Amino acid sequence: MALTPLSAHQFRLFLRRLTAFLIVANAPFWVAQHLIMKAPRGQFNLDYLLLAIVALYLPVTPGIAAFILVFCLDAFSCASIYYYFNYFNQTEWLVAALFFSQLPPLRLLSIVLGLVFGGWMLGMLCWKIAGDSPAQDRRPQAALLSITLCILLAASLGASPAFQGASTPQKPSSSALYRAGHSLWGMLAHGDKLPTQPIDSASHALGILRVVSTAPSSPPHNIVLILVESYGLLRDPAAAQRLNAPYRSALIRQKYQVETGTTPFRGSTVAGEFRELCGVSGGLSTTSEAARLAPKCLPAILKSRGFQGTAFHGFTQTMFDRVIWYRDLGFEKRIFREQLGQAEYCEGAFPGTCDTAVGELIHRQLLGMRRPQFIYWLTLNSHLPVPTGSGMLSQFGCASTSGSAEQLCVWRGLVQRVHAEVAAMASDPALPPTEFLVVGDHAPPFLTDDVRSQFSQGEVPFIHLFPRELNGTTPQALLAHVSRQGSLSR
């Protein structure tokens, strides 16, 4: 069969389609990269080029529908990386997508409509630029587009992290469809399970996890573990000190041995929960394994020592199925927004019970119980994006800020409000002996480079308050071991 030479007309049609689906379709992400931060997806998403080939043989309506789906998948894939859903395996972001409906209805509707409308507008523009292709011109265009696709694909084969969505800007191409397919295959082939390996954590480094595991005869005292949402390590030591100012009061220093330090983080909030509660790597895919992991986790260990374990969180109990796996880990009581009733309500990325209201409830429980308490509190209000209404700006002295600085200022205020609540609780002279550990889950996922770069992308801070009256009950060798590792400052 003789090859038919490519005509100038057919080559022009190819260039128009290439411009539409390789340049125009990716342009919004380039603009976002320029205005916000470096895109974690490569310069070209090859899905649009693949769609350019398929669309040659599709009517306009199903073609536009396919474009909208690819656009939404592209946007969500990028967003999931910003929020640290990309560390342990590629299934995390798809599992997170299953809980997307937990967003407030109006916010969810606005996001969905915005993505669909944006995808429809962009798709219509691409179809208009590409133009119609008569049947006799489709095969040459498909061949040239396939060659282009193979060239870009070959350029990315040696860069699989970028191809799967990691932030390596020097890589040229990515594919959200590949990432989704890879994720689905992993979920089907491996049962969506993550390997749970022992990892460093603040609770382990300070000896809390080790002491309760090996020293059941040690005198019981209350233990309060607070995982602060988006509490990251500021690179500026002076700024970090200002954030932790509530713990430097004379009363706190007199009553407690105050230790500060850092611990490595990987992954999203749920990963931080498994890190501190169980000392293992984990994530959304680990929650179904909670019952198996429980014997090595603080709630079950302390329960066997006579502690009453209570978990507090101001958002809904169905988010990431926390009501189920908190139970499986050994918490006797689980208090969420549903159980908090008429407690003060705060707006935010995930509106729910105010952290201050939850802190007050924890304070009352510590004062009113005879049985030693293990209390775990996952805070809520500092989840990004934080609310920046005029009331919030004036409350935290942020009225003179704007843009990304506005978000950073309110975030500081919300995190420091939690520190102030904990410090006030710890300072109460009526409080029985209580050990406090305050630690971050992950760095705050600010979108702009100028703010995100102010935080470590590998470590989060912790503050440990240990009652001086109990100094003899914590093996000093453990603290010396941590000091030698350089992760604890006193």
Rosetta blueprint (number, residue, H / E / L):
1 M L
2 A L
3 L L
4 T L
5 P L
6 L L
7 S L
8 A H
9 H H
10 Q H
11 F H
12 R H
13 L H
14 F H
15 L H
16 R H
17 R H
18 L H
19 T H
20 A H
21 F H
22 L H
23 I H
24 V H
25 A L
26 N L
27 A H
28 P H
29 F H
30 W H
31 V H
32 A H
33 Q H
34 H H
35 L H
36 I L
37 M L
38 K L
39 A L
40 P L
41 R L
42 G L
43 Q L
44 F E
45 N E
46 L H
47 D H
48 Y H
49 L H
50 L H
51 L H
52 A H
53 I H
54 V H
55 A H
56 L H
57 Y H
58 L L
59 P L
60 V H
61 T H
62 P H
63 G H
64 I H
65 A H
66 A H
67 F H
68 I H
69 L H
70 V H
71 F H
72 C H
73 L H
74 D H
75 A H
76 F H
77 S H
78 C H
79 A H
80 S H
81 I H
82 Y H
83 Y L
84 Y L
85 F L
86 N L
87 Y L
88 F L
89 N L
90 Q L
91 T L
92 E H
93 W H
94 L H
95 V H
96 A H
97 A H
98 L L
99 F L
100 F H
101 S H
102 Q H
103 L L
104 P L
105 P H
106 L H
107 R H
108 L H
109 L H
110 S H
111 I H
112 V H
113 L H
114 G H
115 L H
116 V H
117 F H
118 G H
119 G H
120 W H
121 M H
122 L H
123 G H
124 M H
125 L H
126 C H
127 W H
128 K H
129 I H
130 A H
131 G L
132 D L
133 S L
134 P L
135 A H
136 Q H
137 D H
138 R H
139 R H
140 P H
141 Q H
142 A H
143 A H
144 L H
145 L H
146 S H
147 I H
148 T H
149 L H
150 C H
151 I H
152 L H
153 L H
154 A H
155 A H
156 S H
157 L H
158 G L
159 A L
160 S H
161 P H
162 A H
163 F H
164 Q L
165 G L
166 A L
167 S L
168 T L
169 P L
170 Q L
171 K L
172 P L
173 S E
174 S E
175 S L
176 A H
177 L H
178 Y H
179 R H
180 A H
181 G H
182 H H
183 S H
184 L H
185 W H
186 G H
187 M H
188 L H
189 A H
190 H H
191 G L
192 D L
193 K L
194 L L
195 P L
196 T L
197 Q L
198 P E
199 I L
200 D L
201 S L
202 A H
203 S H
204 H H
205 A H
206 L L
207 G L
208 I H
209 L H
210 R H
211 V H
212 V H
213 S H
214 T H
215 A L
216 P L
217 S L
218 S L
219 P L
220 P L
221 H L
222 N E
223 I E
224 V E
225 L E
226 I E
227 L E
228 V E
229 E L
230 S L
231 Y L
232 G L
233 L L
234 L E
235 R L
236 D L
237 P H
238 A H
239 A H
240 A H
241 Q H
242 R H
243 L H
244 N L
245 A H
246 P H
247 Y H
248 R H
249 S L
250 A H
251 L H
252 I H
253 R H
254 Q H
255 K H
256 Y E
257 Q E
258 V E
259 E E
260 T E
261 G E
262 T E
263 T E
264 P E
265 F L
266 R L
267 G L
268 S L
269 T H
270 V H
271 A H
272 G H
273 E H
274 F H
275 R H
276 E H
277 L H
278 C H
279 G L
280 V E
281 S L
282 G L
283 G L
284 L H
285 S H
286 T H
287 T H
288 S H
289 E H
290 A H
291 A H
292 R H
293 L H
294 A H
295 P H
296 K H
297 C L
298 L H
299 P H
300 A H
301 I H
302 L H
303 K H
304 S H
305 R L
306 G L
307 F L
308 Q E
309 G E
310 T E
311 A E
312 F E
313 H E
314 G L
315 F L
316 T L
317 Q L
318 T L
319 M H
320 F H
321 D H
322 R H
323 V H
324 I H
325 W H
326 Y H
327 R H
328 D H
329 L H
330 G L
331 F L
332 E L
333 K E
334 R E
335 I E
336 F L
337 R H
338 E H
339 Q H
340 L H
341 G L
342 Q L
343 A L
344 E L
345 Y E
346 C E
347 E L
348 G L
349 A L
350 F L
351 P L
352 G E
353 T E
354 C L
355 D H
356 T H
357 A H
358 V H
359 G H
360 E H
361 L H
362 I H
363 H H
364 R H
365 Q H
366 L H
367 L H
368 G H
369 M L
370 R L
371 R L
372 P L
373 Q E
374 F E
375 I E
376 Y E
377 W E
378 L E
379 T L
380 L L
381 N L
382 S L
383 H L
384 L L
385 P L
386 V L
387 P L
388 T L
389 G L
390 S H
391 G H
392 M H
393 L H
394 S H
395 Q H
396 F L
397 G L
398 C L
399 A L
400 S L
401 T L
402 S L
403 G L
404 S H
405 A H
406 E H
407 Q H
408 L H
409 C H
410 V H
411 W H
412 R H
413 G H
414 L H
415 V H
416 Q H
417 R H
418 V H
419 H H
420 A H
421 E H
422 V H
423 A H
424 A H
425 M H
426 A H
427 S H
428 D L
429 P L
430 A L
431 L L
432 P L
433 P L
434 T E
435 E E
436 F E
437 L E
438 V E
439 V E
440 G E
441 D L
442 H L
443 A L
444 P L
445 P L
446 F L
447 L L
448 T L
449 D H
450 D H
451 V H
452 R H
453 S L
454 Q L
455 F E
456 S L
457 Q L
458 G L
459 E E
460 V E
461 P E
462 F E
463 I E
464 H E
465 L E
466 F E
467 P E
468 R H
469 E H
470 L H
471 N H
472 G H
473 T H
474 T L
475 P L
476 Q H
477 A H
478 L H
479 L H
480 A H
481 H H
482 V H
483 S H
484 R H
485 Q H
486 G L
487 S L
488 L E
489 S E
490 R L
